[in-house]
Amino acid sequence: MIDVKNLTIEKAGAMMQKGELTSVGLVSACLKNIEEKNKELNVFLEVFADALEQAKRADVLIKSGKGTKLTGIPMAIKDNILITGRKVSSASKMLENYVASYDAFIIKKLKSEGVVFIGRTNMDEFAMGSSTENSAYGPTKNPNDPSRVPGGSSGGSAAAVFSGMALGALGSDTGGSIRQPASFCGLVGMKPTYGAVSRSGLTAMSSSLDQIGPFAKTSEDAEIIFKAIVGKDKMDSTSLSLADYKSSPVRKIIGVPRDFLAKGVDPEVLKNFEESLAKLKRAGYLTKDIVMPYLKYSLPVYYIIMPAEVSTNLSRLDGVRYGLRNEGQNIFDMFKKSRSAGFGRETRRRMILGAYVLSHGYYDAYYNKAWQVRRAIIKEYQNTFKDVDFVMTPTVPTTAFKFGEKKDPLQMYLGDIFTVSANLAGLPAISIPSGVSVAGLPFGLEFTAPPYADASLFAIQKDLQ
């Protein structure tokens, strides 16, 4: 019996290259775990029927000597990333039966590596949420404690990896949607520098914030996935060339914005943070208390810019061209009925808020001012990274919360307080596991690095351990 739950991509890849393991055997073990656990946890919206056929092709590739570290590795894909000929619904009723007509850029890259796509994972509808409670197909549950959320919006991908249903997964991160579920489930989750990974083939939520990134059990595994998906894409004008990544010496100085940690952080989370900081000091890191006064504005800025872009991006889903269509007495009635039935409560809330901040008379008061503060946040990070190599905070202020515990949307939004600034500034950030609470729930630490310093983030987990 293959213990997928404790097997890493690095180890599985090496075993397959030596002939000690086959992709068919590995994928079969994942499918068995899905069969046993998916009904309770609601991780996969669809398990691909041809997963074993993909594995057979991967085994042939490995035997021919053309395999890579990812060949034959079963991966789960968030349900907002396009794969030709497969449904991609963004966990919504609006796109329930939409079938992708092309591959996302990263899917092309992973196909060339011989990855096995095992299925599409549940998520908050159109990636709008922090708990995967907003899916049109029911919530995903946290494998550590099914009474609690796995985080969101990429909760399905995180749960898939932690529970042994896949060895790695892809998610999308707009304001913490990879890092927060990684923290809640006890995984490594990484958001690359904006533009490092192409957004071509990702269902857009907020175009200036979205980034695709990996979930994995270890930083080594996350780096393997990251290296496979990074690169310039002619179909995405914001994507970066590898030439933009210039290696620079890392001094291993950690900046700690203590004034930013003063309020709203669970005492147990704060205790774990300080203990982890002490471990890193013993491992040779230097620490420096820093003051970043604009960080406290990150959340309100994010919740103005993001809904504005959401409102614009989802305006195309009107029941006319594609997606759900409910007939009405006239075109406006048809719009109303289609969008009311196709979009969930949280999606409608953000679209309405976005339309409001972009409307005449409010654009300058809200949206334009938010962008001015966003630029100030970017500048603040630039100045901070003159003195430190990383900014360290808890990933989230609490451990995973129970279903229904945060009914007030504003309470839910406050959980993003430490993660949204990296998206606003376009910076790479990683969440790594740092132990468990008295209740057995995972803690996570977030490290944010300067632009293009993505590679420096992968070494921290080793030093922490």
C-alpha positions as CSV (number, residue, x, y, z in Angstrom):
1,M,0.0,0.0,0.0
2,I,1.4,3.4,-1.0
3,D,1.3,6.0,1.7
4,V,0.4,8.9,-0.5
5,K,-0.4,11.2,2.5
6,N,3.3,11.2,3.6
7,L,4.9,10.8,0.1
8,T,6.5,13.9,-1.5
9,I,6.8,14.7,-5.1
10,E,10.6,14.7,-4.8
11,K,10.7,11.2,-3.4
12,A,7.9,9.7,-5.7
13,G,9.7,11.1,-8.7
14,A,13.0,9.6,-7.7
15,M,11.3,6.2,-7.0
16,M,9.7,6.2,-10.4
17,Q,12.9,7.0,-12.1
18,K,14.5,4.0,-10.4
19,G,11.6,1.7,-11.2
20,E,10.6,1.3,-7.6
21,L,7.2,2.9,-8.2
22,T,4.9,3.4,-11.2
23,S,2.6,6.3,-12.0
24,V,-0.2,3.8,-12.4
25,G,0.3,2.5,-8.9
26,L,0.6,6.0,-7.5
27,V,-2.5,7.4,-9.2
28,S,-4.4,4.3,-8.2
29,A,-3.6,5.0,-4.5
30,C,-4.8,8.6,-4.9
31,L,-8.0,7.4,-6.5
32,K,-8.6,5.0,-3.6
33,N,-8.1,7.9,-1.2
34,I,-10.6,9.9,-3.2
35,E,-13.1,7.1,-3.2
36,E,-12.8,6.8,0.6
37,K,-12.7,10.5,1.6
38,N,-14.2,12.7,-1.1
39,K,-17.8,12.0,-0.1
40,E,-17.2,13.4,3.3
41,L,-14.7,16.2,2.5
42,N,-16.2,17.3,-0.9
43,V,-12.7,18.1,-2.3
44,F,-13.2,17.2,-6.0
45,L,-16.0,18.5,-8.2
46,E,-14.9,16.0,-10.9
47,V,-12.3,13.2,-10.9
48,F,-11.0,12.7,-14.5
49,A,-12.0,9.4,-15.9
50,D,-8.8,9.1,-17.9
51,A,-6.4,9.6,-15.0
52,L,-5.1,6.0,-15.2
53,E,-4.6,6.4,-19.0
54,Q,-2.6,9.5,-18.4
55,A,-0.5,7.5,-15.8
56,K,0.1,4.7,-18.3
57,R,1.5,7.3,-20.8
58,A,3.6,8.8,-18.1
59,D,5.1,5.3,-17.2
60,V,6.0,4.9,-20.9
61,L,7.7,8.3,-20.9
62,I,9.7,7.4,-17.8
63,K,10.8,4.1,-19.2
64,S,12.1,5.8,-22.3
65,G,14.3,8.0,-20.2
66,K,12.6,11.2,-21.0
67,G,10.8,11.7,-17.7
68,T,11.2,14.8,-15.5
69,K,10.7,15.3,-11.7
70,L,7.0,15.8,-12.4
71,T,6.4,13.0,-14.9
72,G,3.7,10.7,-13.6
73,I,2.9,12.9,-10.5
74,P,-0.8,13.2,-9.8
75,M,-1.9,16.8,-9.4
76,A,-5.2,18.4,-8.6
77,I,-6.2,21.5,-10.5
78,K,-8.4,24.3,-9.1
79,D,-11.7,24.6,-11.0
80,N,-10.9,28.0,-12.5
81,I,-7.9,26.8,-14.6
82,L,-8.7,25.8,-18.2
83,I,-7.9,22.3,-19.6
84,T,-9.0,21.6,-23.1
85,G,-12.2,19.6,-23.4
86,R,-12.8,19.6,-19.7
87,K,-15.4,21.4,-17.6
88,V,-14.3,24.5,-15.7
89,S,-17.1,26.0,-13.7
90,S,-15.3,28.2,-11.1
91,A,-17.6,26.3,-8.7
92,S,-20.5,28.3,-10.0
93,K,-23.9,27.6,-11.5
94,M,-23.2,30.3,-14.1
95,L,-20.5,28.2,-15.8
96,E,-21.7,24.8,-14.6
97,N,-21.5,23.2,-18.1
98,Y,-18.8,25.4,-19.6
99,V,-16.1,23.3,-21.4
100,A,-12.7,24.8,-22.0
101,S,-11.7,25.3,-25.6
102,Y,-8.0,25.7,-24.9
103,D,-5.3,24.9,-22.4
104,A,-4.1,27.4,-19.9
105,F,-0.4,28.3,-20.4
106,I,0.6,26.5,-17.2
107,I,-1.4,23.4,-18.2
108,K,0.6,23.2,-21.5
109,K,3.8,23.4,-19.5
110,L,2.7,20.7,-17.1
111,K,1.5,18.5,-19.9
112,S,5.0,18.7,-21.4
113,E,6.3,17.5,-18.1
114,G,4.0,14.4,-18.2
115,V,2.0,15.4,-15.1
116,V,-1.2,13.4,-14.4
117,F,-4.2,15.7,-13.9
118,I,-6.4,13.8,-11.5
119,G,-9.4,16.1,-11.2
120,R,-10.7,19.6,-10.6
121,T,-11.1,20.8,-7.1
122,N,-13.8,22.7,-5.2
123,M,-13.4,26.4,-4.5
124,D,-15.2,29.5,-3.4
125,E,-17.4,30.6,-6.4
126,F,-15.3,32.6,-8.9
127,A,-12.5,32.5,-6.2
128,M,-14.5,34.9,-3.9
129,G,-14.1,33.8,-0.3
130,S,-11.8,32.7,2.4
131,S,-13.3,29.4,3.5
132,T,-14.7,27.5,0.4
133,E,-18.1,27.9,2.0
134,N,-19.3,29.9,-1.1
135,S,-19.1,27.1,-3.6
136,A,-22.3,26.4,-5.6
137,Y,-21.7,22.7,-4.9
138,G,-21.3,22.8,-1.1
139,P,-18.3,23.5,1.1
140,T,-15.1,21.6,1.3
141,K,-14.2,20.4,4.8
142,N,-10.8,20.6,6.5
143,P,-9.1,17.1,6.6
144,N,-7.7,17.9,10.0
145,D,-11.1,18.5,11.5
146,P,-14.2,18.2,9.2
147,S,-16.2,20.6,11.4
148,R,-13.8,23.4,10.3
149,V,-13.2,25.2,7.0
150,P,-10.1,24.4,4.9
151,G,-9.6,28.0,4.0
152,G,-10.3,29.6,0.6
153,S,-10.7,30.2,-2.1
154,S,-8.5,27.3,-3.0
155,G,-9.7,25.1,-0.2
156,G,-10.3,22.1,-2.4
157,S,-6.7,22.0,-3.8
158,A,-5.3,22.3,-0.2
159,A,-7.5,19.5,1.1
160,A,-6.6,17.3,-1.8
161,V,-2.9,17.4,-1.1
162,F,-3.1,17.1,2.7
163,S,-5.5,14.1,2.5
164,G,-3.4,12.2,0.0
165,M,-5.8,12.6,-2.9
166,A,-2.9,14.2,-5.0
167,L,0.8,14.9,-4.5
168,G,0.6,18.5,-5.5
169,A,-2.0,21.0,-6.6
170,L,-2.5,24.4,-8.3
171,G,-4.5,27.2,-6.8
172,S,-5.0,30.9,-7.6
173,D,-4.1,33.7,-5.1
174,T,-5.8,37.1,-5.3
175,G,-5.5,38.1,-1.7
176,G,-4.2,35.0,0.0
177,S,-6.3,32.3,-1.6
178,I,-3.3,29.9,-1.7
179,R,-1.5,30.9,1.5
180,Q,-4.5,31.0,3.8
181,P,-5.8,27.4,3.0
182,A,-2.2,26.2,3.1
183,S,-2.0,27.5,6.6
184,F,-5.3,26.1,7.7
185,C,-4.5,22.6,6.3
186,G,-0.8,22.4,7.2
187,L,0.8,22.7,3.8
188,V,3.3,24.9,1.9
189,G,1.5,27.4,-0.3
190,M,3.2,29.9,-2.5
191,K,2.1,33.1,-4.4
192,P,4.8,34.0,-7.0
193,T,5.8,37.5,-8.1
194,Y,3.1,39.1,-10.2
195,G,3.7,38.0,-13.7
196,A,6.0,35.2,-13.0
197,V,3.3,32.7,-13.9
198,S,1.0,33.4,-16.8
199,R,-2.7,34.1,-16.1
200,S,-3.7,33.0,-19.6
201,G,-6.3,30.3,-19.1
202,L,-7.2,31.4,-15.6
203,T,-10.8,32.6,-15.1
204,A,-10.2,36.2,-14.1
205,M,-11.3,37.5,-10.8
206,S,-9.2,40.6,-10.2
207,S,-6.6,40.9,-13.0
208,S,-4.1,43.1,-11.3
209,L,-4.0,40.8,-8.3
210,D,-4.5,37.2,-9.5
211,Q,-1.6,34.8,-9.5
212,I,-1.4,31.0,-9.9
213,G,0.8,29.1,-7.6
214,P,1.5,25.7,-6.0
215,F,0.4,23.7,-3.0
216,A,2.7,21.0,-1.7
217,K,3.8,19.2,1.5
218,T,7.3,20.7,1.4
219,S,9.1,23.7,0.0
220,E,11.2,21.4,-2.2
221,D,8.0,20.1,-3.8
222,A,6.6,23.6,-4.2
223,E,9.8,24.7,-5.9
224,I,9.6,21.8,-8.4
225,I,6.1,22.9,-9.4
226,F,7.0,26.5,-9.5
227,K,10.0,26.0,-11.8
228,A,7.7,24.0,-14.1
229,I,5.1,26.7,-14.5
230,V,7.1,29.9,-14.5
231,G,8.0,31.7,-17.7
232,K,7.1,34.2,-20.4
233,D,3.8,33.7,-22.3
234,K,3.1,35.7,-25.4
235,M,-0.7,35.5,-24.6
236,D,-0.2,37.3,-21.3
237,S,1.3,40.8,-21.6
238,T,1.9,40.9,-17.9
239,S,4.0,37.7,-17.8
240,L,7.7,38.0,-17.0
241,S,10.7,36.6,-18.8
242,L,13.1,34.4,-16.8
243,A,15.7,37.1,-17.6
244,D,13.9,39.3,-15.1
245,Y,15.1,36.9,-12.3
246,K,18.6,38.0,-11.3
247,S,20.2,36.1,-8.4
248,S,21.4,38.3,-5.6
249,P,23.0,37.4,-2.3
250,V,20.5,36.8,0.5
251,R,21.6,38.2,3.9
252,K,18.8,36.3,5.8
253,I,17.5,39.4,7.6
254,I,13.9,39.1,8.7
255,G,11.8,42.2,9.2
256,V,9.0,42.0,11.8
257,P,6.2,44.7,11.7
258,R,5.4,44.3,15.4
259,D,2.9,47.2,15.4
260,F,0.9,45.4,12.7
261,L,0.7,42.3,14.9
262,A,-0.5,44.1,18.0
263,K,-4.3,43.7,17.5
264,G,-6.6,40.9,16.4
265,V,-4.1,38.0,16.5
266,D,-5.0,34.9,18.5
267,P,-2.6,34.6,21.5
268,E,-1.8,31.0,20.5
269,V,-0.9,32.1,17.0
270,L,1.2,34.9,18.3
271,K,3.0,32.5,20.7
272,N,3.8,30.1,17.8
273,F,5.1,33.1,15.8
274,E,7.5,34.2,18.5
275,E,8.7,30.6,19.0
276,S,9.3,30.2,15.3
277,L,11.2,33.5,15.1
278,A,13.5,32.2,17.9
279,K,14.1,29.0,15.9
280,L,15.1,31.1,12.9
281,K,17.5,33.2,15.0
282,R,19.2,30.0,16.2
283,A,19.4,28.9,12.5
284,G,21.4,32.0,11.7
285,Y,18.8,34.6,10.7
286,L,18.9,38.1,11.9
287,T,15.7,39.9,12.9
288,K,14.8,43.5,12.8
289,D,11.7,45.3,14.0
290,I,10.3,47.4,11.2
291,V,7.5,50.0,11.0
292,M,5.3,49.9,7.9
293,P,2.5,52.4,8.6
294,Y,0.7,51.9,5.3
295,L,0.2,48.2,5.9
296,K,-2.9,48.8,8.0
297,Y,-4.6,50.3,4.9
298,S,-4.0,47.1,2.8
299,L,-7.3,45.5,3.6
300,P,-9.6,48.5,2.8
301,V,-7.6,49.2,-0.3
302,Y,-7.9,45.5,-1.4
303,Y,-11.6,45.5,-0.8
304,I,-12.1,48.5,-3.1
305,I,-9.8,47.5,-6.0
306,M,-10.7,43.9,-6.0
307,P,-14.5,44.3,-6.2
308,A,-14.0,47.0,-8.9
309,E,-12.1,44.5,-11.1
310,V,-14.5,41.7,-10.2
311,S,-17.4,43.8,-11.4
312,T,-15.6,44.5,-14.7
313,N,-14.4,40.9,-15.3
314,L,-17.7,39.3,-14.6
315,S,-19.8,41.7,-16.6
316,R,-19.3,39.4,-19.7
317,L,-21.3,36.7,-17.9
318,D,-24.8,38.0,-18.8
319,G,-26.6,35.0,-20.2
320,V,-26.1,36.1,-23.8
321,R,-22.8,34.8,-25.1
322,Y,-22.2,31.8,-22.9
323,G,-23.0,30.4,-19.4
324,L,-26.3,30.0,-17.7
325,R,-29.3,31.6,-19.5
326,N,-32.8,32.0,-18.0
327,E,-35.3,33.5,-20.5
328,G,-37.2,36.6,-19.5
329,Q,-39.9,38.9,-20.9
330,N,-37.2,41.2,-22.4
331,I,-33.4,41.4,-22.5
332,F,-33.1,43.2,-19.1
333,D,-35.4,40.7,-17.5
334,M,-33.2,37.9,-19.0
335,F,-30.1,39.6,-17.6
336,K,-31.6,39.8,-14.1
337,K,-32.9,36.2,-14.1
338,S,-29.7,34.7,-15.5
339,R,-27.4,36.6,-13.2
340,S,-29.5,36.1,-10.1
341,A,-29.6,32.3,-10.7
342,G,-26.0,32.1,-11.9
343,F,-24.2,34.0,-9.2
344,G,-24.1,33.2,-5.4
345,R,-24.5,35.7,-2.6
346,E,-20.9,36.6,-2.1
347,T,-20.2,37.0,-5.8
348,R,-23.2,39.3,-6.1
349,R,-22.1,41.3,-3.1
350,R,-18.7,42.0,-4.6
351,M,-20.0,42.8,-8.0
352,I,-22.4,45.4,-6.5
353,L,-19.7,46.9,-4.4
354,G,-17.4,47.1,-7.4
355,A,-20.0,48.8,-9.5
356,Y,-20.6,51.3,-6.7
357,V,-17.0,52.3,-6.3
358,L,-16.6,52.7,-10.1
359,S,-19.8,54.8,-10.4
360,H,-19.9,58.5,-11.3
361,G,-19.3,60.5,-8.2
362,Y,-17.6,57.7,-6.2
363,Y,-14.7,56.8,-8.6
364,D,-12.4,59.6,-7.2
365,A,-13.6,59.2,-3.6
366,Y,-12.9,55.4,-3.5
367,Y,-11.3,53.7,-6.4
368,N,-8.8,56.4,-7.4
369,K,-7.8,57.0,-3.8
370,A,-7.4,53.3,-3.2
371,W,-4.9,53.2,-6.1
372,Q,-3.0,56.1,-4.6
373,V,-2.6,54.2,-1.3
374,R,-1.7,51.0,-3.2
375,R,1.2,52.9,-4.8
376,A,2.2,54.1,-1.3
377,I,2.2,50.5,-0.1
378,I,4.4,49.4,-3.0
379,K,6.9,52.2,-2.2
380,E,6.9,51.3,1.5
381,Y,7.9,47.7,0.6
382,Q,10.6,49.0,-1.7
383,N,12.1,51.0,1.2
384,T,11.7,48.2,3.6
385,F,13.6,45.7,1.4
386,K,16.6,48.0,1.4
387,D,17.2,46.9,5.0
388,V,15.7,43.4,5.2
389,D,15.3,40.3,3.0
390,F,11.9,39.1,4.2
391,V,8.9,40.4,6.0
392,M,7.5,37.8,8.4
393,T,4.0,37.6,9.9
394,P,1.6,34.9,10.8
395,T,-0.2,33.8,7.6
396,V,-3.6,34.3,9.3
397,P,-4.7,35.7,12.7
398,T,-6.3,32.5,13.8
399,T,-6.3,28.7,13.1
400,A,-9.1,27.2,11.0
401,F,-12.5,28.3,12.2
402,K,-15.7,26.3,12.3
403,F,-18.4,26.4,9.6
404,G,-20.8,29.2,10.0
405,E,-18.6,30.9,12.6
406,K,-18.0,34.0,10.6
407,K,-21.4,34.9,9.2
408,D,-20.6,38.7,9.1
409,P,-18.7,39.3,5.8
410,L,-16.5,41.9,7.5
411,Q,-15.3,39.4,10.0
412,M,-14.4,37.0,7.2
413,Y,-12.6,39.7,5.3
414,L,-10.4,40.5,8.4
415,G,-8.9,37.1,8.1
416,D,-7.0,38.4,5.0
417,I,-5.2,41.1,6.9
418,F,-1.7,39.6,6.5
419,T,-1.9,38.2,3.0
420,V,-3.5,41.0,0.8
421,S,-0.5,43.4,0.9
422,A,1.7,40.9,-1.1
423,N,-0.9,40.9,-3.9
424,L,-1.3,44.7,-3.9
425,A,2.5,45.1,-4.2
426,G,2.9,42.2,-6.7
427,L,5.4,40.5,-4.4
428,P,6.2,36.8,-3.9
429,A,5.1,35.3,-0.6
430,I,5.0,31.8,0.9
431,S,3.1,30.2,3.8
432,I,4.9,27.3,5.6
433,P,3.7,25.1,8.4
434,S,5.0,25.9,11.9
435,G,3.4,23.4,14.2
436,V,-0.1,22.7,15.6
437,S,-2.3,24.3,18.2
438,V,-3.5,22.6,21.5
439,A,-6.5,21.5,19.5
440,G,-4.3,19.9,16.8
441,L,-4.9,22.6,14.2
442,P,-2.0,23.8,11.9
443,F,-0.2,27.1,12.3
444,G,1.3,28.9,9.3
445,L,4.0,31.5,8.9
446,E,4.1,33.9,6.0
447,F,7.3,35.3,4.4
448,T,7.1,38.1,1.8
449,A,10.2,38.8,-0.4
450,P,11.2,41.5,-2.9
451,P,10.1,41.1,-6.5
452,Y,11.8,38.3,-8.4
453,A,13.2,36.8,-5.2
454,D,10.8,33.9,-5.3
455,A,13.6,31.3,-5.1
456,S,14.8,32.7,-1.8
457,L,11.5,31.7,-0.1
458,F,11.9,28.0,-0.6
459,A,14.9,27.6,1.7
460,I,13.2,29.0,4.8
461,Q,11.3,25.8,5.7
462,K,14.6,23.8,5.9
463,D,16.1,26.4,8.3
464,L,12.9,26.4,10.4
465,Q,13.0,22.7,10.8
